[in-house]
Amino acid sequence: MTFSVLVEVQLRPGISDPQGQTIERALPNLGYEGVSEVRVGKSMRFAVDAADEAAARAQVDELCQKVLTNPVIEDAIITVEPT
């Protein structure tokens, strides 16, 4: 079976986010007041072939731990859906 995967990577709470801070500081100058707690992350979409959803999720979790994230400072939210 083929599964559609979305991996959303964000810095863990308490980890400094200089990109988010820069964006947050710039927003009032652009006319956007009241926006706070800006955090920048990344997302990846891809397909995985696996026997079932549990196997696909396990494969993606391993991929996140070894390649797609820095598990010391980043968390990944994984969404797996059959295509």
Secondary structure, 3 states (H helix, E strand, C coil): CEEEEEEEEEECCCCCCHHHHHHHHHHHHHCCCCCCCCCCEEEEEEEEECCCHHHHHHHHHHHHHHHHCCCCCEEEEEEEEEC
